[in-house]
């Protein structure tokens, strides 16, 4: 996992500069929709049955209010709708920036 060297908000996008010089831009809407939190993505039982989740929800008015590091591998974001339980690994942020 390569950590970012800098992260800033530009409008409603998270701009990330990675230590290898790559830049990623992730909209607050995409970041919120792809939260790895079980309350957003739901959970599957051993038979593959999905429980919970927020599929199809509109996040177009959601903004990133702040973030904090989690260990040396991830960040937790705080969104304007009150969501703050997803832990976004560096790898996940890199993938979201490539999509």
FIMAR-126393 format. One record per residue: residue number from 0; x, y, z of N, C-alpha, C in turn; residue in three letters. Coordinates in Angstrom, 1 decimal, always signed. Example, Ala and Ser with C-alpha at 12.3 -4.5 7.8 and 13.67 -1.06 7.14 Angstrom:
% FIMAR-126393
num | n_X | n_Y | n_Z | ca_X | ca_Y | ca_Z | c_X | c_Y | c_Z | residuo
0 | +13.2 | -5.7 | +7.8 | +12.3 | -4.5 | +7.8 | +13.2 | -3.3 | +7.8 | ALA
1 | +12.8 | -2.2 | +7.1 | +13.7 | -1.1 | +7.1 | +12.9 | +0.0 | +7.9 | SER
This chain:
% FIMAR-126393
num | n_X | n_Y | n_Z | ca_X | ca_Y | ca_Z | c_X | c_Y | c_Z | residuo
0 | +0.8 | -1.2 | +0.0 | +0.0 | +0.0 | +0.0 | +0.9 | +1.2 | +0.0 | UNK
1 | +0.6 | +2.1 | -1.0 | +1.4 | +3.3 | -1.1 | +0.5 | +4.4 | -0.4 | UNK
2 | +1.0 | +5.1 | +0.6 | +0.2 | +6.2 | +1.2 | +0.2 | +7.4 | +0.4 | UNK
3 | -0.8 | +8.3 | +0.5 | -0.8 | +9.5 | -0.2 | +0.2 | +10.5 | +0.4 | UNK
4 | +0.8 | +11.4 | -0.4 | +1.7 | +12.4 | +0.1 | +0.9 | +13.7 | +0.4 | UNK
5 | -0.3 | +13.8 | -0.2 | -1.1 | +15.0 | +0.1 | -2.6 | +14.7 | -0.3 | UNK
6 | -3.5 | +15.3 | +0.5 | -4.9 | +15.2 | +0.2 | -5.6 | +16.5 | +0.5 | UNK
7 | -6.4 | +17.0 | -0.5 | -7.1 | +18.3 | -0.3 | -8.5 | +18.2 | -0.9 | UNK
8 | -9.4 | +19.0 | -0.4 | -10.7 | +19.2 | -1.1 | -10.6 | +20.3 | -2.1 | UNK
9 | -11.1 | +20.0 | -3.3 | -11.2 | +21.0 | -4.4 | -12.6 | +20.9 | -4.8 | UNK
10 | -13.4 | +21.9 | -4.4 | -14.8 | +21.9 | -4.6 | -15.4 | +20.8 | -3.9 | UNK
11 | -16.1 | +19.9 | -4.6 | -16.7 | +18.7 | -4.0 | -15.9 | +17.4 | -4.4 | UNK
12 | -14.7 | +17.6 | -4.7 | -13.8 | +16.4 | -5.0 | -12.6 | +16.3 | -4.0 | UNK
13 | -12.3 | +15.1 | -3.8 | -11.1 | +14.8 | -3.0 | -9.9 | +14.7 | -4.0 | UNK
14 | -8.9 | +15.5 | -3.8 | -7.7 | +15.4 | -4.7 | -6.6 | +14.7 | -3.9 | UNK
15 | -6.1 | +13.7 | -4.4 | -5.0 | +12.9 | -3.7 | -3.8 | +12.9 | -4.6 | UNK
16 | -2.6 | +13.2 | -4.0 | -1.4 | +13.1 | -4.7 | -0.7 | +11.9 | -4.0 | UNK
17 | -0.3 | +10.9 | -4.8 | +0.3 | +9.7 | -4.2 | +1.8 | +9.8 | -4.3 | UNK
18 | +2.5 | +9.1 | -3.4 | +3.9 | +9.2 | -3.3 | +4.7 | +8.9 | -4.6 | UNK
19 | +4.0 | +8.2 | -5.6 | +4.7 | +7.9 | -6.8 | +4.4 | +9.0 | -7.9 | UNK
20 | +3.7 | +10.1 | -7.4 | +3.4 | +11.2 | -8.3 | +2.0 | +11.1 | -9.0 | UNK
21 | +1.4 | +10.0 | -8.9 | +0.0 | +9.9 | -9.5 | -1.0 | +10.7 | -8.8 | UNK
22 | -1.9 | +11.3 | -9.5 | -3.0 | +12.1 | -8.9 | -4.3 | +11.4 | -9.1 | UNK
23 | -5.1 | +11.5 | -8.1 | -6.5 | +10.9 | -8.1 | -7.5 | +12.0 | -7.7 | UNK
24 | -8.6 | +12.0 | -8.4 | -9.7 | +12.9 | -8.0 | -11.0 | +12.1 | -7.9 | UNK
25 | -11.6 | +12.2 | -6.7 | -12.7 | +11.3 | -6.3 | -13.8 | +12.3 | -5.9 | UNK
26 | -15.0 | +12.2 | -6.5 | -16.1 | +13.0 | -6.1 | -16.6 | +12.6 | -4.7 | UNK
27 | -17.2 | +13.5 | -3.9 | -17.7 | +13.2 | -2.6 | -18.9 | +12.2 | -2.8 | UNK
28 | -19.6 | +12.3 | -3.9 | -20.8 | +11.4 | -4.2 | -20.3 | +10.0 | -4.3 | UNK
29 | -19.2 | +9.8 | -5.1 | -18.7 | +8.5 | -5.3 | -18.1 | +7.9 | -4.1 | UNK
30 | -17.3 | +8.7 | -3.4 | -16.7 | +8.3 | -2.1 | -17.8 | +7.8 | -1.1 | UNK
31 | -18.9 | +8.6 | -1.0 | -19.9 | +8.2 | -0.1 | -20.7 | +7.0 | -0.5 | UNK
32 | -20.9 | +6.8 | -1.8 | -21.7 | +5.7 | -2.3 | -20.9 | +4.4 | -2.2 | UNK
33 | -19.5 | +4.5 | -2.3 | -18.7 | +3.3 | -2.2 | -18.1 | +3.1 | -0.8 | UNK
34 | -18.7 | +3.6 | +0.2 | -18.3 | +3.4 | +1.5 | -18.2 | +1.9 | +1.8 | UNK
35 | -17.1 | +1.4 | +2.4 | -16.9 | +0.0 | +2.7 | -17.7 | -0.4 | +4.0 | UNK
36 | -18.4 | +0.5 | +4.6 | -19.2 | +0.3 | +5.8 | -20.3 | -0.7 | +5.5 | UNK
37 | -20.5 | -1.6 | +6.5 | -21.6 | -2.6 | +6.3 | -23.0 | -1.9 | +6.2 | UNK
38 | -23.1 | -0.8 | +6.8 | -24.4 | -0.1 | +6.8 | -24.7 | +0.4 | +5.3 | UNK
39 | -23.7 | +0.6 | +4.5 | -23.8 | +1.0 | +3.1 | -23.8 | -0.1 | +2.2 | UNK
40 | -22.8 | -1.0 | +2.3 | -22.7 | -2.1 | +1.3 | -23.5 | -3.3 | +1.7 | UNK
41 | -24.0 | -3.4 | +2.9 | -24.7 | -4.5 | +3.4 | -23.8 | -5.7 | +3.8 | UNK
42 | -24.4 | -6.8 | +4.2 | -23.6 | -7.9 | +4.6 | -24.2 | -9.2 | +4.0 | UNK
43 | -23.4 | -10.2 | +3.6 | -23.9 | -11.4 | +3.1 | -23.7 | -12.5 | +4.1 | UNK
44 | -24.7 | -13.4 | +4.2 | -24.5 | -14.6 | +5.1 | -23.8 | -15.7 | +4.3 | UNK
45 | -23.6 | -16.8 | +4.9 | -22.8 | -17.9 | +4.3 | -23.4 | -18.4 | +3.0 | UNK
46 | -24.7 | -18.2 | +2.8 | -25.4 | -18.7 | +1.6 | -25.4 | -17.6 | +0.5 | UNK
47 | -24.9 | -16.4 | +0.8 | -24.8 | -15.4 | -0.2 | -26.0 | -14.4 | -0.2 | UNK
48 | -26.9 | -14.6 | +0.8 | -28.1 | -13.7 | +0.9 | -27.6 | -12.4 | +1.5 | UNK
49 | -28.0 | -11.3 | +0.8 | -27.7 | -9.9 | +1.1 | -28.6 | -9.4 | +2.2 | UNK
50 | -28.1 | -8.7 | +3.2 | -28.8 | -8.1 | +4.2 | -28.4 | -6.6 | +4.4 | UNK
51 | -29.4 | -5.8 | +4.4 | -29.1 | -4.3 | +4.6 | -28.4 | -3.7 | +3.4 | UNK
52 | -27.9 | -2.5 | +3.6 | -27.2 | -1.8 | +2.5 | -28.1 | -0.6 | +2.1 | UNK
53 | -27.5 | +0.2 | +1.2 | -28.2 | +1.4 | +0.8 | -28.2 | +1.6 | -0.7 | UNK
54 | -28.3 | +0.5 | -1.4 | -28.2 | +0.5 | -2.9 | -29.3 | +1.5 | -3.5 | UNK
55 | -28.9 | +2.2 | -4.5 | -29.8 | +3.1 | -5.2 | -30.0 | +4.5 | -4.5 | UNK
56 | -29.4 | +4.7 | -3.4 | -29.6 | +6.0 | -2.7 | -28.9 | +7.1 | -3.4 | UNK
57 | -29.5 | +8.3 | -3.3 | -28.9 | +9.5 | -4.0 | -28.0 | +10.2 | -3.0 | UNK
58 | -26.7 | +10.4 | -3.4 | -25.7 | +11.1 | -2.6 | -25.2 | +12.4 | -3.3 | UNK
59 | -26.0 | +12.9 | -4.2 | -25.5 | +14.0 | -5.0 | -25.4 | +15.3 | -4.2 | UNK
60 | -26.0 | +15.4 | -3.0 | -25.9 | +16.6 | -2.2 | -24.9 | +16.4 | -1.0 | UNK
61 | -24.3 | +15.2 | -1.0 | -23.4 | +14.9 | +0.1 | -22.0 | +15.6 | -0.1 | UNK
62 | -21.4 | +16.1 | +1.0 | -20.1 | +16.7 | +0.9 | -19.2 | +16.1 | +1.9 | UNK
63 | -17.9 | +16.1 | +1.7 | -16.9 | +15.6 | +2.6 | -16.7 | +16.8 | +3.6 | UNK
64 | -16.8 | +16.5 | +4.9 | -16.6 | +17.5 | +5.9 | -15.2 | +17.5 | +6.5 | UNK
65 | -14.7 | +16.2 | +6.7 | -13.3 | +16.1 | +7.2 | -12.9 | +14.6 | +7.1 | UNK
66 | -11.7 | +14.3 | +7.4 | -11.2 | +13.0 | +7.4 | -10.1 | +12.9 | +8.5 | UNK
67 | -9.8 | +11.6 | +8.9 | -8.8 | +11.4 | +9.8 | -8.1 | +10.1 | +9.5 | UNK
68 | -6.8 | +10.0 | +9.7 | -6.1 | +8.7 | +9.4 | -6.5 | +7.6 | +10.4 | UNK
69 | -6.5 | +6.4 | +9.8 | -6.7 | +5.2 | +10.6 | -5.4 | +4.4 | +10.5 | UNK
70 | -4.7 | +4.3 | +11.5 | -3.4 | +3.6 | +11.5 | -2.5 | +4.1 | +10.4 | UNK
71 | -1.8 | +3.3 | +9.7 | -0.9 | +3.6 | +8.6 | -1.4 | +3.0 | +7.3 | UNK
72 | -2.7 | +2.8 | +7.2 | -3.3 | +2.1 | +6.0 | -4.6 | +2.7 | +5.4 | UNK
73 | -5.2 | +3.7 | +6.1 | -6.5 | +4.1 | +5.7 | -6.9 | +5.4 | +6.3 | UNK
74 | -8.1 | +5.9 | +5.8 | -8.7 | +7.1 | +6.3 | -10.2 | +6.9 | +6.6 | UNK
75 | -10.7 | +7.6 | +7.6 | -12.1 | +7.6 | +7.9 | -12.6 | +9.0 | +7.5 | UNK
76 | -13.7 | +9.0 | +6.7 | -14.3 | +10.3 | +6.2 | -15.5 | +10.6 | +7.0 | UNK
77 | -15.8 | +11.9 | +7.2 | -17.0 | +12.4 | +7.8 | -17.8 | +13.2 | +6.7 | UNK
78 | -19.0 | +12.7 | +6.4 | -19.8 | +13.3 | +5.4 | -20.9 | +14.2 | +6.0 | UNK
79 | -21.4 | +15.1 | +5.1 | -22.4 | +16.0 | +5.6 | -23.7 | +15.4 | +6.0 | UNK
80 | -24.0 | +14.1 | +5.5 | -25.2 | +13.5 | +5.9 | -25.0 | +12.7 | +7.2 | UNK
81 | -23.9 | +12.8 | +7.9 | -23.7 | +12.2 | +9.2 | -22.9 | +10.8 | +9.1 | UNK
82 | -22.8 | +10.3 | +7.9 | -22.1 | +9.0 | +7.7 | -20.6 | +9.2 | +8.1 | UNK
83 | -20.1 | +8.2 | +8.9 | -18.6 | +8.3 | +9.2 | -18.1 | +6.9 | +9.6 | UNK
84 | -18.7 | +5.9 | +9.2 | -18.3 | +4.6 | +9.7 | -17.4 | +3.8 | +8.7 | UNK
85 | -17.3 | +4.2 | +7.5 | -16.4 | +3.5 | +6.5 | -15.0 | +3.8 | +6.7 | UNK
86 | -14.1 | +2.8 | +6.6 | -12.7 | +2.9 | +6.7 | -12.2 | +2.6 | +5.3 | UNK
87 | -11.6 | +3.7 | +4.6 | -11.2 | +3.6 | +3.3 | -9.6 | +3.3 | +3.2 | UNK
88 | -9.3 | +2.1 | +2.8 | -7.8 | +1.8 | +2.7 | -7.2 | +2.6 | +1.6 | UNK
89 | -5.9 | +2.7 | +1.7 | -5.2 | +3.4 | +0.6 | -5.5 | +2.7 | -0.8 | UNK
90 | -5.5 | +1.4 | -0.8 | -5.8 | +0.7 | -2.0 | -7.2 | +1.0 | -2.5 | UNK
91 | -8.2 | +1.1 | -1.7 | -9.5 | +1.4 | -2.1 | -9.6 | +2.8 | -2.7 | UNK
92 | -8.9 | +3.7 | -2.0 | -8.9 | +5.1 | -2.6 | -8.2 | +5.2 | -3.9 | UNK
93 | -7.2 | +4.4 | -4.1 | -6.5 | +4.4 | -5.4 | -7.4 | +3.8 | -6.5 | UNK
94 | -8.1 | +2.7 | -6.1 | -9.0 | +2.1 | -7.1 | -10.1 | +3.1 | -7.5 | UNK
95 | -10.7 | +3.8 | -6.5 | -11.8 | +4.7 | -6.7 | -11.3 | +5.9 | -7.6 | UNK
96 | -10.0 | +6.3 | -7.4 | -9.5 | +7.3 | -8.2 | -9.2 | +6.9 | -9.7 | UNK
97 | -9.1 | +5.6 | -9.9 | -8.9 | +5.1 | -11.3 | -10.2 | +4.9 | -12.0 | UNK
98 | -11.3 | +4.8 | -11.3 | -12.6 | +4.5 | -12.0 | -13.2 | +5.7 | -12.6 | UNK
